[in-house]
Amino acid sequence: MKLLNLQDAADYLETATIEHSHDAGFAVIHSGRTSSGIRFVMVNDCQGDSALTEFI
């Protein structure tokens, strides 16, 4: 798991394809694929913190 700041999360999602997003109230959970086809899950919480996991 990798922790990201808001700018890094925005840069990552700019080139990714989000296949599903879920608003859990306190966080938004995105899952999808990067431009190179790697599956990922990113959690953005209400405090501006983001965590990223890639499935290689």
Secondary structure, 3 states (H helix, E strand, C coil): CEEECHHHHHHHHHHCEEEEEEECCCEEEEEEECCCCCEEEEEEECCCCEEEEEEC
